[in-house]
């Protein structure tokens, strides 16, 4: 990373959250650039050459996982933290596999994000709860896994799950059930 300058790319479709996070991270010593979708993120990354990135999982168009994959392929690759309001084990595992250092569920404050960004190594393992997951949570996790396998395509996922597309969309619009 070049001469200690920390360049943070924030990829977040919520403009207010992105603005607040940008201000907070600027106060913590980062040069900031913001993108609100995957295409914009690629263009900004080319111009900025970020050392760090915070990527929202749910973006208009391409998934945030596509952004993670593109950023991780850069040389040198930035330290990437995935941030989402729709946390699932399947997407967490995929994000880390694609090159993210950490995966945080919203709401996360600037200090939590900063700690995750500055970690030296990716998460070696996800936390495992000794209690079994509820049936609702198991369903949510399975839907997320199948959705990931179909690159976020709702129609293909609904067909794979043998579920009506609208039913799947309703399930995805709800907040994930609590793990236990």
LUMVEXFI-312651 format. One record per residue (C-alpha): x, y, z; residue number from 0. Coordinates in Angstrom, 1 decimal. Each point is the difference from the previous one (the first is absolute). Example, Ala and Ser with C-alpha at 12.3 -4.5 7.8 and 13.67 -1.06 7.14 Angstrom:
<atoms>
(atom (12.3; -4.5; 7.8); 0)
(atom (1.4; 3.4; -0.7); 1)
</atoms>
This chain:
<atoms>
(atom (0.0; 0.0; 0.0); 0)
(atom (1.5; 3.2; -1.1); 1)
(atom (1.7; 2.3; 2.6); 2)
(atom (-2.7; -0.3; 2.7); 3)
(atom (-2.8; 1.6; -1.9); 4)
(atom (-3.2; -1.8; 0.8); 5)
(atom (-2.5; 0.2; -2.8); 6)
(atom (-3.5; -1.3; 0.8); 7)
(atom (-2.6; -0.9; -2.6); 8)
(atom (-3.5; -0.1; 1.5); 9)
(atom (-2.5; -1.9; -2.2); 10)
(atom (-3.5; 0.6; 1.4); 11)
(atom (-3.3; 0.7; -1.6); 12)
(atom (-1.4; 1.8; 3.1); 13)
(atom (1.2; 3.5; -0.7); 14)
(atom (-0.5; 1.3; 3.6); 15)
(atom (1.8; -2.9; 1.5); 16)
(atom (2.8; 0.3; -2.5); 17)
(atom (0.4; 3.7; 0.7); 18)
(atom (0.1; -0.5; 3.8); 19)
(atom (2.5; -2.9; -0.3); 20)
(atom (2.1; 2.1; -2.4); 21)
(atom (0.2; 2.9; 2.5); 22)
(atom (0.8; -2.4; 2.9); 23)
(atom (2.7; -1.8; -1.9); 24)
(atom (1.5; 3.3; -1.3); 25)
(atom (0.4; 1.1; 3.7); 26)
(atom (1.9; -3.3; 0.6); 27)
(atom (2.5; 0.9; -2.7); 28)
(atom (-1.3; -1.5; -3.2); 29)
(atom (-0.2; 1.6; -3.4); 30)
(atom (-3.5; -0.8; -1.1); 31)
(atom (-1.9; -0.9; -3.2); 32)
(atom (-3.6; -1.2; -0.2); 33)
(atom (-1.8; -2.1; -2.5); 34)
(atom (-3.7; -0.9; 0.0); 35)
(atom (0.0; -3.0; -2.3); 36)
(atom (2.3; -2.7; -1.4); 37)
(atom (0.8; 1.8; -3.3); 38)
(atom (0.8; 3.2; 1.8); 39)
(atom (2.2; -1.9; 2.5); 40)
(atom (2.1; -1.4; -2.8); 41)
(atom (0.5; 3.4; -1.5); 42)
(atom (0.9; 1.7; 3.3); 43)
(atom (2.3; -2.9; 0.9); 44)
(atom (1.9; 0.5; -3.2); 45)
(atom (0.4; 3.7; 0.7); 46)
(atom (0.7; -0.3; 3.8); 47)
(atom (2.0; -3.2; 0.3); 48)
(atom (-1.5; -0.6; 3.5); 49)
(atom (2.0; -1.5; 2.9); 50)
(atom (-3.3; -0.9; 1.8); 51)
(atom (-3.6; -0.5; -1.0); 52)
(atom (-3.4; -0.3; 1.7); 53)
(atom (-2.5; -1.7; -2.3); 54)
(atom (-3.7; -0.4; 0.6); 55)
(atom (-1.3; -3.4; -1.0); 56)
(atom (-3.3; 1.2; -1.5); 57)
(atom (0.6; 2.4; -2.8); 58)
(atom (-2.1; 1.0; -3.0); 59)
(atom (0.9; -2.2; -2.9); 60)
(atom (3.0; -2.3; 0.8); 61)
(atom (0.4; -1.4; 3.5); 62)
(atom (2.6; 1.4; 2.3); 63)
(atom (1.7; -3.4; -0.3); 64)
(atom (0.9; 0.9; -3.6); 65)
(atom (1.6; 3.2; 1.3); 66)
(atom (2.0; -2.0; 2.6); 67)
(atom (1.2; -2.3; -2.7); 68)
(atom (1.1; 2.8; -2.3); 69)
(atom (1.7; 1.9; 2.8); 70)
(atom (1.8; -3.1; 1.3); 71)
(atom (1.4; -0.6; -3.5); 72)
(atom (1.7; 3.4; 0.1); 73)
(atom (3.8; 0.2; 0.7); 74)
(atom (0.5; 0.9; 2.7); 75)
(atom (-3.4; -1.2; 1.3); 76)
(atom (-1.6; 2.3; 2.5); 77)
(atom (-1.2; -1.2; 3.4); 78)
(atom (-3.7; -0.6; -0.5); 79)
(atom (-2.8; -0.1; 2.5); 80)
(atom (-3.5; -1.0; -1.1); 81)
(atom (-2.8; 1.7; 1.8); 82)
(atom (-3.6; -1.1; -0.2); 83)
(atom (-3.4; 0.1; 1.5); 84)
(atom (-0.8; -3.5; -1.3); 85)
(atom (2.7; -2.1; 1.6); 86)
(atom (0.1; -3.7; -0.7); 87)
(atom (2.6; -2.7; 0.5); 88)
(atom (0.1; -0.7; -3.7); 89)
(atom (0.7; 3.5; -1.1); 90)
(atom (2.6; 0.5; 2.8); 91)
(atom (1.9; -3.1; -1.1); 92)
(atom (-0.2; 1.1; -3.6); 93)
(atom (1.2; 3.5; 0.8); 94)
(atom (3.0; -1.2; 1.9); 95)
(atom (0.7; -2.6; -2.7); 96)
(atom (0.0; 2.7; -2.6); 97)
(atom (2.4; 2.2; 1.9); 98)
(atom (-1.8; 1.9; 2.7); 99)
(atom (1.8; 0.3; 3.4); 100)
(atom (-3.1; 0.3; 2.0); 101)
(atom (-3.7; -0.1; -0.2); 102)
(atom (-2.1; 2.3; 2.2); 103)
(atom (-3.8; 0.1; 0.5); 104)
(atom (-1.7; 3.4; 0.1); 105)
(atom (-0.2; 2.0; 2.1); 106)
(atom (3.7; 0.3; 0.4); 107)
(atom (1.6; 3.2; 1.2); 108)
(atom (3.2; 1.7; -1.4); 109)
(atom (2.2; -1.5; 2.8); 110)
(atom (-1.2; -3.6; -0.8); 111)
(atom (0.6; 0.6; -3.7); 112)
(atom (3.5; 1.5; 0.7); 113)
(atom (1.0; -2.9; 2.2); 114)
(atom (-1.1; -2.5; -2.7); 115)
(atom (1.8; 2.0; -2.8); 116)
(atom (3.3; 0.1; 2.0); 117)
(atom (0.1; -3.7; 0.9); 118)
(atom (3.1; -1.7; -1.3); 119)
(atom (-1.6; -3.2; -1.3); 120)
(atom (-3.4; -1.2; -1.1); 121)
(atom (-2.4; -1.7; 2.3); 122)
(atom (1.3; -3.6; 0.5); 123)
(atom (-3.4; -1.2; 1.0); 124)
(atom (-3.5; 1.3; 0.4); 125)
(atom (-1.4; -0.1; 3.5); 126)
(atom (-1.9; -3.1; 0.6); 127)
(atom (-2.9; 0.0; 2.4); 128)
(atom (-0.3; -3.2; 2.1); 129)
(atom (-3.8; 0.2; -0.2); 130)
(atom (-1.7; -1.4; -3.1); 131)
(atom (-1.5; 2.5; -2.4); 132)
(atom (-3.8; 0.5; 0.0); 133)
(atom (-1.9; -1.4; -3.0); 134)
(atom (-0.7; 3.6; -1.2); 135)
(atom (3.7; 0.8; 0.1); 136)
(atom (0.9; -3.3; -1.7); 137)
(atom (-2.4; 0.9; -2.8); 138)
(atom (1.5; 3.5; -0.3); 139)
(atom (3.6; -1.4; -0.2); 140)
(atom (-1.1; -2.6; -2.6); 141)
(atom (-1.6; 2.7; -2.1); 142)
(atom (3.1; 2.2; 0.2); 143)
(atom (2.2; -2.9; -1.0); 144)
(atom (-2.1; -0.8; -3.1); 145)
(atom (-0.3; 3.7; -0.9); 146)
(atom (3.8; 0.2; 0.2); 147)
(atom (0.3; -3.1; -2.2); 148)
(atom (-2.2; 1.7; -2.6); 149)
(atom (2.0; 3.3; 0.1); 150)
(atom (-2.9; 1.9; 1.6); 151)
(atom (-2.5; -0.9; -2.7); 152)
(atom (-3.4; -0.1; 1.7); 153)
(atom (-1.8; -1.9; -2.8); 154)
(atom (2.7; -2.7; -0.2); 155)
(atom (0.1; -0.3; 3.8); 156)
(atom (-3.8; -0.4; 0.2); 157)
(atom (0.1; -2.7; -2.7); 158)
(atom (2.8; -1.8; 1.9); 159)
(atom (-2.0; 0.2; 3.2); 160)
(atom (-3.3; -1.0; -1.7); 161)
(atom (-1.5; 3.1; 1.3); 162)
(atom (-2.1; 2.8; -1.6); 163)
(atom (2.2; 3.0; -0.7); 164)
(atom (-2.3; 2.4; 1.9); 165)
(atom (0.1; -2.2; 3.1); 166)
(atom (3.8; 0.0; -0.2); 167)
(atom (0.1; 3.8; -0.4); 168)
(atom (-2.2; 0.3; 3.1); 169)
(atom (2.3; -2.2; 2.0); 170)
(atom (3.0; 2.0; -1.1); 171)
(atom (-1.6; 3.3; 0.8); 172)
(atom (-0.4; -1.0; 3.7); 173)
(atom (2.8; 0.4; 2.5); 174)
(atom (1.8; -3.3; 0.6); 175)
(atom (-1.2; -1.9; 3.0); 176)
(atom (2.1; -0.1; 3.1); 177)
(atom (2.6; -2.8; -0.1); 178)
(atom (-1.5; -1.7; 3.1); 179)
</atoms>
